[in-house]
Amino acid sequence: MAEKVEHIGKREIAWSYAGTAFMIGAGVILLPFILHKMPQETVGIWNIFQTITFLVLLLDFGFRPSFARNISYIFSGVDSLQKEGVSHTTADAQVNYGLLKGTLTAMRRFYRWIALAVFGILATAGTAYFYYILQKYSGDRQDALIAWILLIAINCYNLYTFYYDALLTGKGYITRIQQINMLGQTVYISLAIGQIYAGLGLTAIVASQLVATIIRRLLTYHVFFTPELKAHLREAEADEPKDIFGAITPNAIKIGLTQLGGFLVNKSALLIGSAFLTLEQIACYGITIQVMDILARCATVFYQSYTPKLAQCRAENDLIGLRRYYILCIGSLWTIFLLGGLAWILLGNWALQLIDSQTPFVPIVMLCVLLLINALEHNHAVSAGFIMADNKIPFFIPSLVSGAATVLLLWIFLGPLHWGIWGLILAPGIAQLAYQNWKWPSVVIKELWGNDGK
């Protein structure tokens, strides 16, 4: 009996929401300790760490979602992987374990080299950048340097085992993913709070992340590589990894360029802003963005849960299923942004006062603009995901153009115009509204409901 993509129904969606709620709740538990125990400058350094970690993951260059999508194709029964488009299959097709074995080999080789490249970059250019930032840091520099060394370690290990995430996602193990993440987050929060109160500062947070990441990776391996799957892989003759890598690479690179553009739009503000603004301003903007990211994660739970099903619908040419999933994903996204944003506006400042935070959110007017910009951003990102499920990546050039426009606008707004935090907010919003915010939703709607509804 073939091991097909796992069923994703109400139970899996419930686990996704439970897992997301737990991750958020755990983060909410940790955040007050950080804001209460750490000075604003240290929170600014922590936000820079978060941005660097996100930047490092871009060196994956789009291969993780490409591997995950192709793993879903394989478990849907395709016999070959295509550079563009999908080999259509049937619901009763069997898994090609030779193709799976070759794909696993290609993934391992790729991430081994990426991890080595990350180590070289962080140990040289990354350290030089961090040393520059430390020149205006009045806190414990030794603690910051130890935290930086641990950050290098966690990023290298994370990338070395990054394909584990693609395996579980591609197989549709939504419930298991949430359970593993919940356990890892529990370990992270428990260790971090204890070490923060022991006076370890930034080192406490990064060391706790490293331990939690190792635990998550070990559990992920155990869940995916079942005895039955290992037996199938031992008996199978692997397809040529170079051919598989060649089929995956073109669209993976396009996704990587798209992610680079997305980074420039959504994350470059903190790095560029650190050259123009104070660490206190960076902390204020950074903590707001972190909470915004939490809200966005809640808003995209449906989409993230159904990602393997989208690939399966594409492989089986199931247009009705795609329509249903699109309505669910977009409807839940806007509902959660509306309700969550309203709660944040009404209760956010009160919550910070309750924990005696040393770092505030941005003012309410700025927050309202940020909420709208982020809702539009994730609306078009989900739409782009539906296009990507068909193994087509038409948005990589517009993403790069938007990223370049964001960087240019950031320089103008922060430099000559001196707009401060408003510059960080408006630059990406203007760049995205010019094209991407409306383009990809219109493409998906036309595909799914165009042609007189056929």
C-alpha positions in Angstrom: 0.0 0.0 0.0 1.5 3.4 -1.1 2.1 6.0 1.5 0.1 8.9 0.0 -0.1 12.5 1.1 -1.8 12.5 4.5 -5.5 13.5 4.7 -6.0 17.1 5.8 -9.4 17.8 7.4 -11.0 19.5 10.4 -8.7 17.7 12.9 -5.6 18.8 11.1 -6.9 22.4 10.8 -7.8 22.3 14.5 -4.3 21.2 15.4 -2.9 24.0 13.2 -4.8 26.6 15.1 -3.9 25.0 18.4 -0.3 24.8 17.5 -0.3 28.4 16.3 -2.1 29.6 19.4 0.4 27.7 21.6 3.4 29.1 19.7 1.9 32.6 20.1 1.0 32.0 23.7 4.5 30.8 24.5 5.9 33.8 22.7 3.6 36.1 24.7 4.9 34.5 27.9 8.6 35.1 26.9 8.1 38.6 25.5 7.3 40.3 28.8 10.4 38.9 30.4 12.5 40.2 27.5 10.8 43.6 27.5 10.9 43.9 31.3 14.4 42.5 32.0 16.3 43.9 29.0 17.1 47.5 28.2 15.8 49.0 24.9 19.2 48.8 23.3 19.4 45.1 23.9 15.9 44.5 22.5 17.2 46.4 19.4 20.2 44.0 19.1 17.8 41.0 19.5 15.6 42.4 16.7 18.7 42.6 14.5 19.5 39.0 15.3 16.0 38.0 14.2 16.4 39.8 10.9 19.8 38.2 10.3 18.4 34.7 10.9 15.7 35.5 8.4 18.3 36.7 5.9 20.4 33.6 6.4 17.4 31.4 5.5 17.2 33.2 2.1 20.5 31.4 1.2 18.3 28.3 0.9 17.3 30.2 -2.2 13.8 28.8 -2.6 14.7 25.1 -2.5 12.8 24.2 0.7 9.4 25.1 -0.6 10.3 23.6 -4.0 11.5 20.4 -2.3 8.3 20.3 -0.2 6.1 20.8 -3.2 7.9 18.1 -5.2 7.7 15.7 -2.2 3.9 16.2 -2.3 3.9 15.5 -6.0 5.9 12.2 -5.4 3.5 11.1 -2.6 0.6 11.9 -5.0 2.0 9.3 -7.4 3.9 11.2 -10.1 6.6 9.3 -12.0 8.8 12.3 -12.8 9.5 15.8 -11.7 9.1 18.7 -14.2 11.0 21.9 -14.6 7.6 23.7 -15.0 4.1 22.4 -14.6 3.1 19.0 -13.1 2.9 15.5 -14.4 -0.8 14.7 -13.9 -1.6 11.5 -12.0 -4.7 9.7 -10.6 -5.9 9.2 -7.0 -4.9 5.6 -6.9 -1.4 6.0 -8.3 1.5 4.4 -6.4 4.5 6.2 -4.9 7.7 6.0 -7.0 10.2 5.2 -4.2 13.2 5.4 -6.6 12.2 9.0 -7.4 11.8 9.7 -3.6 15.2 8.2 -2.8 17.0 10.2 -5.5 15.2 13.4 -4.3 16.3 12.8 -0.7 19.9 12.4 -1.8 19.7 15.6 -3.8 18.3 17.5 -0.8 21.1 16.2 1.6 23.9 17.2 -0.8 22.4 20.6 -1.4 22.0 21.6 2.3 25.4 20.3 3.2 27.0 22.9 0.9 24.6 25.6 1.9 25.5 25.2 5.6 29.2 25.5 4.9 28.6 28.7 2.8 26.5 30.2 5.7 29.3 29.5 8.2 31.8 31.3 5.9 29.5 34.4 5.4 28.6 34.8 9.0 32.1 34.2 10.3 33.5 37.0 8.1 31.1 39.6 6.6 28.5 38.9 9.3 30.9 39.4 12.2 32.2 42.7 10.6 28.6 44.0 10.4 27.9 43.0 14.0 31.1 44.6 15.2 30.0 47.9 13.5 26.6 47.7 15.4 28.4 47.1 18.7 30.2 50.4 18.4 27.0 52.2 19.5 25.9 49.6 22.0 26.4 50.5 25.6 25.3 47.1 27.1 27.3 44.0 27.9 29.4 43.5 24.8 30.8 40.1 26.0 27.3 38.7 26.3 26.4 40.1 22.9 29.5 38.5 21.3 28.8 35.1 22.9 25.3 35.3 21.6 26.6 36.1 18.2 28.8 33.0 18.2 25.8 30.9 19.2 23.7 32.5 16.5 26.2 31.4 13.9 26.0 27.8 15.3 22.2 27.7 15.3 22.0 29.1 11.7 24.5 26.6 10.3 22.8 23.6 12.0 19.3 24.9 11.0 20.3 25.1 7.4 22.1 21.7 7.4 18.9 20.0 8.5 16.5 22.4 6.7 15.1 19.8 4.4 13.5 18.0 7.3 10.8 20.7 7.3 10.2 20.1 3.6 9.7 16.4 4.2 7.0 16.7 6.8 5.2 19.5 4.9 5.3 17.6 1.6 4.0 14.5 3.2 1.1 16.4 4.8 2.0 15.6 8.4 0.3 18.8 9.6 -0.7 17.5 13.1 2.8 16.1 13.7 4.4 19.4 12.7 2.4 21.2 15.2 3.0 18.7 18.0 6.8 18.9 17.4 6.8 22.7 17.2 4.8 22.9 20.4 7.3 20.7 22.3 10.3 22.6 20.9 8.7 25.9 21.9 8.1 24.6 25.4 11.7 23.7 25.7 12.8 27.1 24.3 10.6 29.2 26.6 11.4 27.2 29.7 15.2 27.4 29.2 15.1 31.1 28.0 13.1 32.4 31.0 15.3 30.5 33.5 18.5 31.8 31.9 17.3 35.4 31.5 16.7 35.5 35.3 20.1 34.0 35.8 21.5 37.1 34.1 22.7 35.6 30.8 20.9 38.2 28.6 21.1 37.7 24.9 23.1 34.5 25.3 20.1 32.9 27.2 17.7 33.5 24.2 20.1 32.2 21.5 21.3 29.2 23.5 17.7 28.2 24.2 16.8 28.4 20.5 19.8 26.1 19.7 18.7 23.4 22.1 15.1 23.6 21.0 16.1 23.4 17.3 18.1 20.2 17.8 15.2 18.6 19.6 12.8 19.5 16.8 15.0 18.2 14.2 15.5 14.8 15.9 11.8 14.3 16.3 11.1 15.3 12.7 13.5 12.7 11.4 11.9 10.0 13.6 8.3 10.9 12.3 9.1 11.0 8.6 11.5 8.0 8.3 9.1 5.3 9.5 10.2 1.6 9.4 7.9 1.0 6.5 9.3 4.0 4.5 12.9 2.9 5.3 12.2 -0.6 4.0 10.8 0.9 0.7 13.8 3.1 0.3 16.3 0.3 0.9 14.6 -1.8 -1.8 14.3 1.0 -4.3 17.0 2.0 -6.9 17.5 5.7 -6.6 16.8 7.9 -9.6 19.8 10.1 -10.6 20.0 12.9 -8.1 21.6 15.2 -10.7 18.6 14.9 -13.0 16.2 15.5 -10.1 18.1 18.5 -8.9 18.1 19.8 -12.5 14.3 19.5 -12.7 13.8 21.3 -9.4 16.5 24.0 -9.7 14.9 26.4 -12.3 11.8 27.1 -10.3 13.7 26.9 -7.0 15.9 29.7 -8.1 12.9 31.8 -9.1 11.4 31.2 -5.7 14.7 32.2 -4.1 14.8 35.4 -6.1 11.1 36.0 -5.0 12.1 35.4 -1.4 15.1 37.8 -1.8 12.7 40.5 -3.1 10.3 39.7 -0.2 13.2 40.1 2.3 14.1 43.5 0.8 10.4 44.5 1.1 9.6 43.1 4.5 12.9 42.8 6.5 15.5 45.2 5.0 14.0 48.1 6.9 15.5 46.9 10.2 19.0 46.5 8.7 19.0 49.7 6.7 17.2 51.6 9.5 19.9 50.6 12.0 22.3 52.9 10.0 20.0 55.9 10.3 17.9 55.5 13.4 18.8 54.9 17.1 18.6 51.5 18.7 15.7 52.7 20.7 13.7 53.5 17.5 14.7 50.1 16.0 13.5 48.4 19.1 10.1 50.1 19.0 9.6 49.3 15.3 11.1 45.8 15.7 8.8 44.7 18.6 5.8 46.0 16.6 6.9 43.9 13.6 7.4 40.8 15.7 3.8 41.0 17.0 2.6 41.7 13.4 4.4 38.6 12.3 2.5 36.6 15.0 -0.8 38.0 13.7 0.1 37.1 10.1 1.0 33.6 11.2 -2.5 33.2 12.7 -4.1 34.7 9.5 -2.3 32.2 7.2 -2.9 29.0 9.2 -5.4 27.7 6.6 -3.0 28.3 3.7 0.0 26.8 5.5 -2.1 23.7 6.5 -3.4 23.1 3.0 -0.2 23.7 1.1 0.4 19.9 0.3 -3.3 19.6 -0.7 -2.8 22.5 -3.2 0.0 20.6 -4.9 -2.1 17.4 -4.9 -5.1 19.3 -6.5 -2.7 20.6 -9.2 -1.4 17.1 -9.8 -5.0 15.8 -10.1 -6.3 18.9 -12.0 -8.9 19.4 -9.3 -10.2 22.9 -10.0 -13.2 22.7 -7.6 -10.9 21.8 -4.7 -8.6 24.8 -5.5 -11.6 27.1 -5.5 -12.7 25.9 -2.1 -9.3 26.2 -0.6 -8.8 29.7 -2.0 -12.0 30.9 -0.4 -11.1 29.4 2.9 -7.6 30.8 2.9 -8.4 34.3 1.8 -11.5 34.5 4.0 -9.7 33.4 7.2 -6.8 35.8 6.4 -8.9 38.9 6.3 -11.1 37.9 9.2 -8.2 37.3 11.5 -6.3 40.5 10.4 -9.5 42.5 11.1 -10.3 41.1 14.5 -6.7 40.8 15.7 -5.8 44.2 14.5 -8.8 45.7 16.3 -7.9 44.0 19.5 -4.3 45.2 19.2 -5.3 48.8 18.6 -7.6 48.7 21.7 -5.5 46.7 24.1 -1.9 46.8 22.9 -0.7 49.7 24.9 -2.6 48.6 28.0 -0.8 45.2 27.8 2.6 46.8 27.6 1.8 49.0 30.6 0.7 45.9 32.5 4.1 44.2 32.1 6.0 47.5 32.7 7.7 47.2 29.3 10.8 49.4 28.6 9.9 49.2 24.8 6.7 50.6 23.4 4.8 49.8 20.1 4.7 52.4 17.4 1.9 55.0 17.7 -1.7 54.0 16.9 -1.8 55.8 13.5 1.4 54.1 12.4 0.0 50.7 13.6 -3.2 51.1 11.6 -1.2 51.7 8.4 1.1 48.8 9.2 -1.9 46.5 9.6 -3.4 47.4 6.2 0.0 47.1 4.5 0.6 43.6 6.0 -2.9 42.4 5.2 -2.4 43.3 1.6 1.0 41.8 1.6 -0.2 38.4 2.8 -3.3 38.5 0.6 -1.1 38.6 -2.5 1.4 36.1 -1.0 -1.3 33.5 -0.5 -2.5 34.1 -4.1 1.0 33.7 -5.3 1.2 30.4 -3.4 -1.8 29.1 -5.4 0.1 29.9 -8.6 3.3 28.3 -7.3 1.4 25.0 -6.5 1.2 24.5 -10.3 5.0 24.7 -10.3 5.0 28.0 -12.1 6.8 31.1 -10.7 5.8 34.2 -12.8 6.3 36.6 -9.9 10.1 36.5 -9.3 11.0 39.5 -11.4 8.2 41.7 -9.9 9.3 40.7 -6.5 12.9 41.7 -7.1 11.7 45.0 -8.6 9.5 45.7 -5.5 12.5 44.8 -3.3 14.8 47.2 -5.2 12.1 49.9 -5.0 11.8 49.4 -1.3 15.5 49.8 -0.7 15.5 53.0 -2.8 12.5 54.4 -1.0 14.0 53.5 2.4 17.2 55.4 1.5 15.1 58.5 0.4 12.7 58.4 3.3 15.4 57.8 6.0 18.2 59.8 4.5 17.3 63.1 2.7 13.7 63.2 4.1 14.4 62.1 7.7 11.0 60.4 8.1 12.2 58.1 10.8 9.8 55.2 11.6 7.3 56.4 9.0 9.9 55.8 6.4 10.3 52.2 7.6 6.5 51.7 7.3 5.7 53.5 4.0 8.6 52.3 1.8 7.5 48.7 1.5 3.8 49.6 1.4 4.2 51.9 -1.5 6.5 49.5 -3.4 4.0 46.6 -3.1 0.8 48.6 -3.8 2.2 49.7 -7.1 1.9 46.2 -8.6 2.0 43.0 -6.5 -0.8 43.7 -4.1 -3.4 43.6 -6.9 -1.7 41.6 -9.6 -1.5 38.0 -8.2 -5.0 37.9 -6.6 -6.4 39.0 -10.0 -4.5 36.2 -11.8 -5.7 33.5 -9.4 -9.3 34.7 -9.5 -9.3 34.8 -13.3 -7.9 31.3 -13.5 -10.2 29.7 -11.0 -13.4 31.6 -11.9 -12.7 32.9 -15.4 -13.8 31.3 -18.7 -17.5 31.7 -17.8 -17.0 29.7 -14.5 -15.7 26.6 -16.3 
